[in-house]
Amino acid sequence: MDAELLISEVTLKAIRSSGSGGQNVNKVSTKIELQFDVNTSNGLDDEEKALLIENLNTRLTKNNVLVLQCDESRSQLKNKQIVKQRFLEIIQEALIIQKERIPTKTPKAVKRKRLKNKKQASQKKANRKPPEIE
């Protein structure tokens, strides 16, 4: 994965932001929308594309486009920096291959302890009953 190449493939669009800024909100487009098409990316090989599509399936559109928005700051420049940083973090996190969990056996001592506790509880309840007279 080449971060600079990925950033160059990103489409940034400025949109009017909601929130703080007073009348300035109506005039200035400070919100940034980032779009990244996974399928057409040259910065990723086929395996990485497949990993991204699998791991980010809830965040991608039907056309496998990742869309991120940022309107945290009143500055367009800061929002661009924030959204690019967030984009790189998401991509790096999605490319990590999780280790497969190897199930372990339950130890014999744990089984013995569980059975001992069951037997004690059973004895406790049996002692609560009145004795049988013949």
Summary of the structure (lengths in Angstrom):
residues: 134
radius of gyration: 28.8
end to end distance: 83.7
largest distance: 96.7
contacts: 301
relative contact order: 0.15
helix: 46%
strand: 14%
